[in-house]
Amino acid sequence: MVDKYFTWTPSRIGGIGLAEIAREAEQQHARAFPTYPLNGHTLEVYGQYQYRKDGELHLFNPRTIHLLQKATRNNDYKTFKEYTRLIDDQSERMATMRGLMI
């Protein structure tokens, strides 16, 4: 691929050819547009950082984001303190480096 389309470009890896690129593009297209309907409303989630109810703990999750948005929209200090308590209290949940060091 590099030799043919990027002549004289140094490369330290072997690389792939057009056939492999085409195959990967067809696989991604097949996932996005399956021959059967998924459910008509959503596509399959392939994101590594997508929040999942039964997945690993994320520091910023629907609850913390909701509290932050509510506090800032309403200028509500009490709600903001609830948000900061969830973010700051990492001794049990260990979602940050600080939480791991306590």
Steps between C-alpha positions, in 0.01 A plus 500: 500500500771746601729405212226534239307807620753684720820436309824581683318529834689317774299247699610279788197272478397249237160655443193375319370507147185620328331162544534521879377861507201407285417202723510718815281766334247235398494358855436844651229567240335166578489591869344839428253371241416138581279297271256459791365794701659537844201644684422802288615750761865455593824375355727262685739689729867452420633786715763408755394776739123469460325493838336167572267445796663166582848604385801630685477812715558832324573817695277697265179303469136596441446583869805726540439672166134558590595654835759728343260618231218555751727691738634732230166559328323584826797661676434248778791471745341212694476288184855598407623379841323167436681479163839581654443244777449228236807612305726556800412190703718245327621301800256215435430523127861545387420669169797738514867487594417706809244238603757224466747683727266548793 
